[in-house]
Amino acid sequence: MTSSTLANLLKLVGSARDGALLRFSLGNEYLKLGDRGNAILQLQESVTREPGYSAAWKLLGRALADEGRDADALDAWRRGIGVAEAKGDKQAAKEMTVFARRIEKKPGGPGQPR
């Protein structure tokens, strides 16, 4: 389960170009390949390196939700909403708000009775 894009990105890990954008790109590529576990790890690294990266928070929430980790996804999106609002990134904040509300309204989900 590899792609030439993934292989090229992995070559940059540990180099001078290793940063939040590289880790975001790796997470995105892993997600495309269906490897949610590695996607989550890379996206967590991305937001650790740059906590103000709203796109990484949004994609991290998606990867977590796809993995069935609704509470973690909700947490990522809530943090991402705060980041996006602080940066004036209204579209990203709006999208993450919609995603978060879907989880909040899920029967048996976070904030709902089981």
DRENLODO-479228 format. One record per residue: x, y, z of N, C-alpha, C in turn; residue in one letter. Coordinates in pm, 1 decimal, decimal comma. Last residue first. Layout:
# DRENLODO-479228
n.xx->X n.yy->Y n.zz->Z ca.xx->X ca.yy->Y ca.zz->Z c.xx->X c.yy->Y c.zz->Z vexza->A .
...
# end
This chain:
# DRENLODO-479228
n.xx->-2704,5 n.yy->707,3 n.zz->2562,7 ca.xx->-2682,4 ca.yy->577,8 ca.zz->2496,3 c.xx->-2804,5 c.yy->489,5 c.zz->2512,3 vexza->R .
n.xx->-2745,7 n.yy->1053,0 n.zz->2486,2 ca.xx->-2770,2 ca.yy->936,2 ca.zz->2572,4 c.xx->-2751,2 c.yy->807,6 c.zz->2493,7 vexza->P .
n.xx->-2474,5 n.yy->1253,2 n.zz->2365,0 ca.xx->-2605,8 ca.yy->1192,9 ca.zz->2345,2 c.xx->-2623,9 c.yy->1076,0 c.zz->2440,3 vexza->Q .
n.xx->-2218,1 n.yy->1335,6 n.zz->2397,7 ca.xx->-2321,9 ca.yy->1431,4 ca.zz->2430,4 c.xx->-2462,0 c.yy->1378,1 c.zz->2412,1 vexza->G .
n.xx->-2094,5 n.yy->1130,7 n.zz->2145,2 ca.xx->-2060,6 ca.yy->1222,5 ca.zz->2254,1 c.xx->-2173,4 c.yy->1323,1 c.zz->2275,2 vexza->P .
n.xx->-2366,4 n.yy->903,0 n.zz->2047,4 ca.xx->-2237,9 ca.yy->971,8 ca.zz->2032,3 c.xx->-2208,2 c.yy->1061,4 c.zz->2150,0 vexza->G .
n.xx->-2616,3 n.yy->798,4 n.zz->2058,6 ca.xx->-2512,2 ca.yy->729,9 ca.zz->2135,1 c.xx->-2375,8 c.yy->793,9 c.zz->2122,3 vexza->G .
n.xx->-2683,8 n.yy->935,2 n.zz->1745,5 ca.xx->-2737,1 ca.yy->859,4 ca.zz->1859,7 c.xx->-2624,9 c.yy->781,5 c.zz->1928,9 vexza->P .
n.xx->-2523,7 n.yy->1238,8 n.zz->1666,4 ca.xx->-2528,0 ca.yy->1094,7 ca.zz->1645,4 c.xx->-2589,2 c.yy->1025,1 c.zz->1766,7 vexza->K .
n.xx->-2482,5 n.yy->1502,1 n.zz->1726,3 ca.xx->-2621,3 ca.yy->1459,3 ca.zz->1707,5 c.xx->-2635,2 c.yy->1309,4 c.zz->1685,3 vexza->K .
n.xx->-2207,3 n.yy->1526,6 n.zz->1733,4 ca.xx->-2283,1 ca.yy->1556,1 ca.zz->1855,5 c.xx->-2426,7 c.yy->1504,6 c.zz->1846,7 vexza->E .
n.xx->-2146,2 n.yy->1476,9 n.zz->1466,9 ca.xx->-2106,6 ca.yy->1379,5 ca.zz->1570,0 c.xx->-2188,2 c.yy->1400,9 c.zz->1696,7 vexza->I .
n.xx->-2254,2 n.yy->1705,3 n.zz->1351,1 ca.xx->-2299,0 ca.yy->1572,6 ca.zz->1306,8 c.xx->-2265,1 c.yy->1466,9 c.zz->1411,4 vexza->R .
n.xx->-2107,1 n.yy->1905,7 n.zz->1474,2 ca.xx->-2250,2 ca.yy->1893,4 ca.zz->1505,0 c.xx->-2304,6 c.yy->1757,2 c.zz->1462,8 vexza->R .
n.xx->-1858,7 n.yy->1869,6 n.zz->1352,2 ca.xx->-1873,2 ca.yy->1847,9 ca.zz->1496,1 c.xx->-2019,5 c.yy->1827,9 c.zz->1532,8 vexza->A .
n.xx->-1916,0 n.yy->1944,6 n.zz->1087,5 ca.xx->-1870,5 ca.yy->1808,2 ca.zz->1116,8 c.xx->-1891,8 c.yy->1774,9 c.zz->1265,0 vexza->F .
n.xx->-1983,5 n.yy->2216,3 n.zz->1129,3 ca.xx->-2081,8 ca.yy->2123,7 ca.zz->1071,5 c.xx->-2043,5 c.yy->1979,8 c.zz->1105,0 vexza->V .
n.xx->-1740,0 n.yy->2309,6 n.zz->1226,6 ca.xx->-1859,3 ca.yy->2321,0 ca.zz->1309,6 c.xx->-1967,0 c.yy->2224,9 c.zz->1260,3 vexza->T .
n.xx->-1574,5 n.yy->2272,9 n.zz->1007,1 ca.xx->-1551,2 ca.yy->2190,7 ca.zz->1126,0 c.xx->-1669,8 c.yy->2195,8 c.zz->1221,4 vexza->M .
n.xx->-1688,0 n.yy->2468,1 n.zz->835,6 ca.xx->-1687,5 ca.yy->2327,1 ca.zz->798,5 c.xx->-1670,2 c.yy->2238,1 c.zz->921,5 vexza->E .
n.xx->-1638,4 n.yy->2706,0 n.zz->982,5 ca.xx->-1775,4 ca.yy->2666,0 ca.zz->949,5 c.xx->-1782,0 c.yy->2517,1 c.zz->916,1 vexza->K .
n.xx->-1360,0 n.yy->2711,0 n.zz->987,3 ca.xx->-1434,4 ca.yy->2705,4 ca.zz->1112,9 c.xx->-1576,9 c.yy->2657,3 c.zz->1088,1 vexza->A .
n.xx->-1307,7 n.yy->2735,0 n.zz->713,9 ca.xx->-1261,5 ca.yy->2615,6 ca.zz->785,5 c.xx->-1338,0 c.yy->2600,3 c.zz->917,1 vexza->A .
n.xx->-1425,2 n.yy->2991,2 n.zz->668,8 ca.xx->-1472,5 ca.yy->2872,5 ca.zz->597,4 c.xx->-1432,5 c.yy->2744,5 c.zz->670,5 vexza->Q .
n.xx->-1281,1 n.yy->3172,5 n.zz->832,2 ca.xx->-1422,9 ca.yy->3146,9 ca.zz->856,6 c.xx->-1472,8 c.yy->3019,6 c.zz->789,6 vexza->K .
n.xx->-1016,3 n.yy->3239,4 n.zz->963,1 ca.xx->-1044,0 ca.yy->3140,2 ca.zz->859,0 c.xx->-1187,1 c.yy->3090,5 c.zz->876,6 vexza->D .
n.xx->-917,1 n.yy->3399,4 n.zz->1159,2 ca.xx->-1012,3 ca.yy->3458,7 ca.zz->1066,7 c.xx->-1044,8 c.yy->3367,1 c.zz->949,5 vexza->G .
n.xx->-764,6 n.yy->3286,5 n.zz->1350,9 ca.xx->-695,0 ca.yy->3328,4 ca.zz->1229,0 c.xx->-787,4 c.yy->3400,0 c.zz->1130,1 vexza->K .
n.xx->-954,1 n.yy->3216,8 n.zz->1537,3 ca.xx->-848,6 ca.yy->3310,4 ca.zz->1577,9 c.xx->-774,4 c.yy->3365,8 c.zz->1457,2 vexza->A .
n.xx->-1097,8 n.yy->3027,6 n.zz->1392,5 ca.xx->-1161,5 ca.yy->3154,6 ca.zz->1428,8 c.xx->-1057,7 c.yy->3259,0 c.zz->1467,2 vexza->E .
n.xx->-907,1 n.yy->2821,8 n.zz->1377,2 ca.xx->-955,8 ca.yy->2886,4 ca.zz->1255,6 c.xx->-1019,7 c.yy->3022,0 c.zz->1286,0 vexza->A .
n.xx->-877,6 n.yy->2754,2 n.zz->1649,4 ca.xx->-762,6 ca.yy->2799,2 ca.zz->1570,8 c.xx->-809,7 c.yy->2878,0 c.zz->1448,9 vexza->V .
n.xx->-1139,2 n.yy->2670,3 n.zz->1710,6 ca.xx->-1076,3 ca.yy->2779,9 ca.zz->1784,2 c.xx->-959,6 c.yy->2840,1 c.zz->1707,8 vexza->G .
n.xx->-1159,8 n.yy->2457,5 n.zz->1531,8 ca.xx->-1252,3 ca.yy->2570,9 ca.zz->1520,1 c.xx->-1192,6 c.yy->2692,4 c.zz->1591,2 vexza->I .
n.xx->-967,1 n.yy->2282,5 n.zz->1634,1 ca.xx->-948,8 ca.yy->2342,8 ca.zz->1502,3 c.xx->-1038,1 c.yy->2463,4 c.zz->1480,2 vexza->G .
n.xx->-1090,5 n.yy->2205,1 n.zz->1869,1 ca.xx->-962,9 ca.yy->2278,2 ca.zz->1875,8 c.xx->-936,7 c.yy->2350,0 c.zz->1744,1 vexza->R .
n.xx->-1309,9 n.yy->2076,2 n.zz->1754,6 ca.xx->-1331,0 ca.yy->2190,5 ca.zz->1845,0 c.xx->-1203,2 c.yy->2273,4 c.zz->1857,3 vexza->R .
n.xx->-1181,1 n.yy->1873,2 n.zz->1608,9 ca.xx->-1255,8 ca.yy->1978,2 ca.zz->1539,5 c.xx->-1281,6 c.yy->2098,5 c.zz->1628,7 vexza->W .
n.xx->-1068,9 n.yy->1724,2 n.zz->1819,8 ca.xx->-982,5 ca.yy->1784,0 ca.zz->1716,3 c.xx->-1055,7 c.yy->1897,0 c.zz->1645,0 vexza->A .
n.xx->-1303,7 n.yy->1646,6 n.zz->1957,2 ca.xx->-1201,9 ca.yy->1727,0 ca.zz->2024,6 c.xx->-1112,3 c.yy->1797,7 c.zz->1922,0 vexza->D .
n.xx->-1422,6 n.yy->1488,7 n.zz->1760,1 ca.xx->-1492,2 ca.yy->1607,2 ca.zz->1810,6 c.xx->-1393,9 c.yy->1701,9 c.zz->1878,8 vexza->L .
n.xx->-1234,0 n.yy->1285,5 n.zz->1744,2 ca.xx->-1260,8 ca.yy->1369,7 ca.zz->1627,7 c.xx->-1326,1 c.yy->1500,4 c.zz->1670,7 vexza->A .
n.xx->-1261,3 n.yy->1173,9 n.zz->1997,1 ca.xx->-1133,3 ca.yy->1234,4 ca.zz->1959,0 c.xx->-1150,1 c.yy->1327,2 c.zz->1838,7 vexza->D .
n.xx->-1524,4 n.yy->1080,3 n.zz->1976,7 ca.xx->-1489,9 ca.yy->1176,5 ca.zz->2082,2 c.xx->-1358,9 c.yy->1247,4 c.zz->2049,3 vexza->A .
n.xx->-1505,4 n.yy->898,2 n.zz->1754,1 ca.xx->-1587,2 ca.yy->1018,9 ca.zz->1749,6 c.xx->-1549,0 c.yy->1122,6 c.zz->1854,3 vexza->D .
n.xx->-1342,0 n.yy->703,8 n.zz->1602,6 ca.xx->-1303,0 ca.yy->768,5 ca.zz->1727,9 c.xx->-1372,9 c.yy->904,1 c.zz->1738,3 vexza->R .
n.xx->-1366,6 n.yy->581,5 n.zz->1362,0 ca.xx->-1467,6 ca.yy->552,2 ca.zz->1462,6 c.xx->-1437,5 c.yy->612,4 c.zz->1598,4 vexza->G .
n.xx->-1205,6 n.yy->655,7 n.zz->1161,5 ca.xx->-1155,0 ca.yy->544,5 ca.zz->1242,9 c.xx->-1255,6 c.yy->505,7 c.zz->1352,2 vexza->E .
n.xx->-1332,8 n.yy->880,1 n.zz->1073,6 ca.xx->-1331,7 ca.yy->763,1 ca.zz->985,1 c.xx->-1287,2 c.yy->637,5 c.zz->1059,5 vexza->D .
n.xx->-1262,2 n.yy->1047,2 n.zz->1286,5 ca.xx->-1402,6 ca.yy->1008,5 ca.zz->1267,3 c.xx->-1411,4 c.yy->884,7 c.zz->1179,7 vexza->A .
n.xx->-987,6 n.yy->1073,3 n.zz->1236,1 ca.xx->-1033,5 ca.yy->1014,5 ca.zz->1361,9 c.xx->-1178,4 c.yy->967,2 c.zz->1350,0 vexza->L .
n.xx->-994,4 n.yy->1201,4 n.zz->987,3 ca.xx->-928,4 ca.yy->1071,2 ca.zz->1000,2 c.xx->-975,7 c.yy->999,3 c.zz->1126,8 vexza->A .
n.xx->-1127,9 n.yy->1441,1 n.zz->1059,2 ca.xx->-1186,1 ca.yy->1348,3 ca.zz->961,2 c.xx->-1126,9 c.yy->1208,7 c.zz->974,8 vexza->R .
n.xx->-944,3 n.yy->1554,4 n.zz->1237,1 ca.xx->-1079,0 ca.yy->1519,9 ca.zz->1281,5 c.xx->-1144,8 c.yy->1420,4 c.zz->1188,2 vexza->G .
n.xx->-732,8 n.yy->1594,5 n.zz->1057,3 ca.xx->-715,5 ca.yy->1504,6 ca.zz->1171,3 c.xx->-852,4 c.yy->1460,9 c.zz->1223,9 vexza->L .
n.xx->-843,9 n.yy->1788,6 n.zz->891,1 ca.xx->-816,0 ca.yy->1656,2 ca.zz->836,0 c.xx->-794,3 c.yy->1553,6 c.zz->947,5 vexza->L .
n.xx->-861,6 n.yy->2001,9 n.zz->1077,1 ca.xx->-980,1 ca.yy->1955,1 ca.zz->1005,5 c.xx->-958,7 c.yy->1813,3 c.zz->952,7 vexza->K .
n.xx->-596,3 n.yy->2035,7 n.zz->1154,9 ca.xx->-697,1 ca.yy->1999,6 ca.zz->1255,4 c.xx->-820,2 c.yy->1940,4 c.zz->1187,2 vexza->W .
n.xx->-490,6 n.yy->2114,3 n.zz->909,9 ca.xx->-445,2 ca.yy->1989,3 ca.zz->970,7 c.xx->-542,7 c.yy->1943,2 c.zz->1078,3 vexza->A .
n.xx->-613,7 n.yy->2359,5 n.zz->873,2 ca.xx->-640,3 ca.yy->2252,0 ca.zz->777,1 c.xx->-597,7 c.yy->2116,9 c.zz->833,8 vexza->A .
n.xx->-502,8 n.yy->2515,0 n.zz->1083,2 ca.xx->-643,4 ca.yy->2474,9 ca.zz->1087,7 c.xx->-676,3 c.yy->2362,3 c.zz->989,6 vexza->S .
n.xx->-241,5 n.yy->2537,1 n.zz->1260,1 ca.xx->-264,9 ca.yy->2486,4 ca.zz->1124,9 c.xx->-406,7 c.yy->2429,7 c.zz->1116,8 vexza->Y .
n.xx->-139,8 n.yy->2610,0 n.zz->1506,9 ca.xx->-228,1 ca.yy->2703,4 ca.zz->1438,3 c.xx->-264,5 c.yy->2662,1 c.zz->1296,9 vexza->G .
n.xx->49,3 n.yy->2426,5 n.zz->1592,9 ca.xx->-86,0 ca.yy->2420,4 ca.zz->1649,6 c.xx->-186,4 c.yy->2513,5 c.zz->1580,9 vexza->P .
n.xx->279,2 n.yy->2266,4 n.zz->1446,7 ca.xx->217,1 ca.yy->2396,9 ca.zz->1418,6 c.xx->71,8 c.yy->2394,7 c.zz->1466,4 vexza->E .
n.xx->356,5 n.yy->2029,2 n.zz->1566,4 ca.xx->459,0 ca.yy->2119,6 ca.zz->1513,8 c.xx->404,4 c.yy->2259,5 c.zz->1486,5 vexza->R .
n.xx->109,3 n.yy->1924,2 n.zz->1625,0 ca.xx->206,2 ca.yy->1942,8 ca.zz->1733,5 c.xx->312,3 c.yy->2043,1 c.zz->1689,8 vexza->T .
n.xx->-5,5 n.yy->1900,4 n.zz->1378,7 ca.xx->-61,5 ca.yy->2001,8 ca.zz->1469,7 c.xx->26,6 c.yy->2022,2 c.zz->1591,9 vexza->V .
n.xx->167,3 n.yy->1697,0 n.zz->1275,1 ca.xx->152,1 ca.yy->1826,2 ca.zz->1207,4 c.xx->100,3 c.yy->1932,9 c.zz->1303,1 vexza->S .
n.xx->123,6 n.yy->1483,1 n.zz->1444,3 ca.xx->256,3 ca.yy->1544,5 ca.zz->1441,3 c.xx->249,3 c.yy->1683,1 c.zz->1377,1 vexza->E .
n.xx->-136,9 n.yy->1427,5 n.zz->1371,4 ca.xx->-109,4 ca.yy->1469,0 ca.zz->1508,9 c.xx->27,1 c.yy->1536,6 c.zz->1516,8 vexza->Q .
n.xx->-85,1 n.yy->1347,4 n.zz->1110,3 ca.xx->-162,9 ca.yy->1469,3 ca.zz->1132,9 c.xx->-147,9 c.yy->1519,2 c.zz->1275,8 vexza->L .
n.xx->57,6 n.yy->1109,7 n.zz->1154,7 ca.xx->121,1 ca.yy->1221,4 ca.zz->1083,6 c.xx->46,2 c.yy->1352,4 c.zz->1107,5 vexza->Q .
n.xx->-136,4 n.yy->953,5 n.zz->1292,8 ca.xx->-4,8 ca.yy->982,8 ca.zz->1352,1 c.xx->60,3 c.yy->1103,7 c.zz->1286,3 vexza->L .
n.xx->-343,1 n.yy->942,9 n.zz->1101,8 ca.xx->-365,0 ca.yy->1007,8 ca.zz->1231,4 c.xx->-231,9 c.yy->1045,4 c.zz->1295,4 vexza->I .
n.xx->-216,4 n.yy->794,6 n.zz->900,8 ca.xx->-266,3 ca.yy->929,6 ca.zz->873,0 c.xx->-281,8 c.yy->1006,5 c.zz->1003,0 vexza->A .
n.xx->-172,4 n.yy->552,4 n.zz->1024,1 ca.xx->-57,0 ca.yy->636,7 ca.zz->992,8 c.xx->-98,2 c.yy->779,3 c.zz->960,6 vexza->N .
n.xx->-451,5 n.yy->481,6 n.zz->1045,1 ca.xx->-361,3 ca.yy->483,3 ca.zz->1160,4 c.xx->-240,3 c.yy->571,5 c.zz->1137,1 vexza->G .
n.xx->-558,5 n.yy->480,8 n.zz->786,5 ca.xx->-599,4 ca.yy->583,7 ca.zz->881,7 c.xx->-505,9 c.yy->593,5 c.zz->1002,1 vexza->R .
n.xx->-497,3 n.yy->416,8 n.zz->494,7 ca.xx->-417,6 ca.yy->385,3 ca.zz->614,4 c.xx->-443,8 c.yy->493,4 c.zz->719,2 vexza->D .
n.xx->-608,4 n.yy->477,1 n.zz->252,2 ca.xx->-688,3 ca.yy->400,7 ca.zz->346,9 c.xx->-614,9 c.yy->360,7 c.zz->474,2 vexza->G .
n.xx->-482,4 n.yy->646,2 n.zz->84,8 ca.xx->-449,6 ca.yy->504,6 ca.zz->68,7 c.xx->-526,9 c.yy->415,6 c.zz->166,1 vexza->L .
n.xx->-568,1 n.yy->890,4 n.zz->180,5 ca.xx->-608,1 ca.yy->850,7 ca.zz->44,9 c.xx->-587,1 c.yy->701,1 c.zz->23,4 vexza->K .
n.xx->-425,4 n.yy->887,2 n.zz->421,5 ca.xx->-571,3 ca.yy->881,0 ca.zz->423,4 c.xx->-624,5 c.yy->837,4 c.zz->286,9 vexza->L .
n.xx->-164,4 n.yy->919,5 n.zz->330,4 ca.xx->-201,6 ca.yy->795,3 ca.zz->399,4 c.xx->-353,5 c.yy->778,4 c.zz->400,7 vexza->Y .
n.xx->-194,5 n.yy->1180,9 n.zz->229,6 ca.xx->-162,7 ca.yy->1070,3 ca.zz->139,2 c.xx->-198,0 c.yy->935,7 c.zz->202,8 vexza->E .
n.xx->-244,3 n.yy->1324,7 n.zz->464,9 ca.xx->-340,2 ca.yy->1327,6 ca.zz->355,8 c.xx->-318,7 c.yy->1209,3 c.zz->262,1 vexza->N .
n.xx->-6,1 n.yy->1277,1 n.zz->604,8 ca.xx->-134,2 ca.yy->1234,9 ca.zz->658,8 c.xx->-240,8 c.yy->1226,2 c.zz->551,6 vexza->G .
n.xx->176,8 n.yy->1402,7 n.zz->431,0 ca.xx->186,1 ca.yy->1259,2 ca.zz->457,4 c.xx->53,6 c.yy->1205,1 c.zz->510,6 vexza->L .
n.xx->84,9 n.yy->1666,6 n.zz->455,6 ca.xx->83,4 ca.yy->1600,7 ca.zz->324,8 c.xx->92,3 c.yy->1449,3 c.zz->339,2 vexza->S .
n.xx->137,1 n.yy->1710,0 n.zz->727,2 ca.xx->0,5 ca.yy->1721,3 ca.zz->676,2 c.xx->-11,7 c.yy->1645,6 c.zz->544,3 vexza->F .
n.xx->414,6 n.yy->1684,7 n.zz->721,5 ca.xx->337,4 ca.yy->1588,1 ca.zz->799,0 c.xx->189,9 c.yy->1591,3 c.zz->759,1 vexza->R .
n.xx->477,8 n.yy->1907,1 n.zz->561,5 ca.xx->515,1 ca.yy->1772,3 ca.zz->517,7 c.xx->430,4 c.yy->1669,3 c.zz->590,8 vexza->L .
n.xx->377,1 n.yy->2112,4 n.zz->727,0 ca.xx->321,5 ca.yy->2091,8 ca.zz->593,4 c.xx->354,8 c.yy->1952,7 c.zz->541,5 vexza->L .
n.xx->537,9 n.yy->2090,5 n.zz->960,1 ca.xx->393,1 ca.yy->2070,6 ca.zz->967,9 c.xx->331,8 c.yy->2042,5 c.zz->830,8 vexza->A .
n.xx->840,6 n.yy->1934,7 n.zz->838,6 ca.xx->765,3 ca.yy->2029,4 ca.zz->920,1 c.xx->617,9 c.yy->1997,4 c.zz->914,5 vexza->G .
n.xx->1131,9 n.yy->1890,7 n.zz->674,3 ca.xx->1037,5 ca.yy->1821,0 ca.zz->761,4 c.xx->970,7 c.yy->1922,3 c.zz->853,4 vexza->D .
n.xx->1333,2 n.yy->1999,6 n.zz->531,7 ca.xx->1196,5 ca.yy->2031,2 ca.zz->487,0 c.xx->1089,3 c.yy->1962,3 c.zz->571,3 vexza->R .
n.xx->1566,1 n.yy->1895,1 n.zz->625,5 ca.xx->1539,2 ca.yy->2035,8 ca.zz->657,6 c.xx->1396,0 c.yy->2075,1 c.zz->620,1 vexza->A .
n.xx->1454,1 n.yy->1560,5 n.zz->714,7 ca.xx->1535,6 ca.yy->1657,0 ca.zz->639,8 c.xx->1500,7 c.yy->1798,5 c.zz->685,3 vexza->S .
n.xx->1274,9 n.yy->1396,6 n.zz->837,5 ca.xx->1405,3 ca.yy->1412,1 ca.zz->900,8 c.xx->1498,0 c.yy->1508,3 c.zz->829,0 vexza->G .
n.xx->1123,3 n.yy->1313,0 n.zz->537,0 ca.xx->1114,5 ca.yy->1304,7 ca.zz->682,8 c.xx->1256,0 c.yy->1309,2 c.zz->741,3 vexza->V .
n.xx->1157,3 n.yy->1289,6 n.zz->266,8 ca.xx->1182,2 ca.yy->1420,4 ca.zz->326,0 c.xx->1176,0 c.yy->1420,9 c.zz->478,7 vexza->L .
n.xx->1077,7 n.yy->1039,6 n.zz->192,6 ca.xx->1220,2 ca.yy->1071,7 ca.zz->178,1 c.xx->1256,4 c.yy->1202,8 c.zz->247,8 vexza->K .
n.xx->802,6 n.yy->1055,1 n.zz->210,8 ca.xx->875,6 ca.yy->987,6 ca.zz->319,2 c.xx->1025,7 c.yy->1014,6 c.zz->312,6 vexza->L .
n.xx->741,6 n.yy->1172,9 n.zz->-34,7 ca.xx->722,6 ca.yy->1248,6 ca.zz->89,6 c.xx->803,4 c.yy->1187,0 c.zz->203,8 vexza->L .
n.xx->797,3 n.yy->959,9 n.zz->-209,1 ca.xx->871,3 ca.yy->1086,1 ca.zz->-220,7 c.xx->859,9 c.yy->1170,2 c.zz->-94,1 vexza->N .
n.xx->607,9 n.yy->772,4 n.zz->-122,3 ca.xx->751,6 ca.yy->740,5 ca.zz->-117,1 c.xx->835,4 c.yy->868,2 c.zz->-123,2 vexza->A .
n.xx->370,6 n.yy->908,3 n.zz->-182,7 ca.xx->403,2 ca.yy->874,8 ca.zz->-44,2 c.xx->553,0 c.yy->847,6 c.zz->-30,1 vexza->L .
n.xx->392,6 n.yy->915,5 n.zz->-462,0 ca.xx->383,3 ca.yy->1040,0 ca.zz->-384,9 c.xx->423,6 c.yy->1015,4 c.zz->-240,7 vexza->T .
n.xx->385,4 n.yy->650,2 n.zz->-528,8 ca.xx->510,0 ca.yy->723,7 ca.zz->-554,3 c.xx->509,2 c.yy->855,6 c.zz->-477,5 vexza->S .
n.xx->242,2 n.yy->459,3 n.zz->-261,9 ca.xx->230,4 ca.yy->534,9 ca.zz->-385,5 c.xx->362,1 c.yy->607,2 c.zz->-406,5 vexza->S .
n.xx->151,7 n.yy->150,0 n.zz->-111,8 ca.xx->234,5 ca.yy->269,4 ca.zz->-123,0 c.xx->203,6 c.yy->338,2 c.zz->-254,7 vexza->T .
n.xx->83,8 n.yy->-117,3 n.zz->0,0 ca.xx->0,0 ca.yy->0,0 ca.zz->0,0 c.xx->89,0 c.yy->124,5 c.zz->0,0 vexza->M .
# end
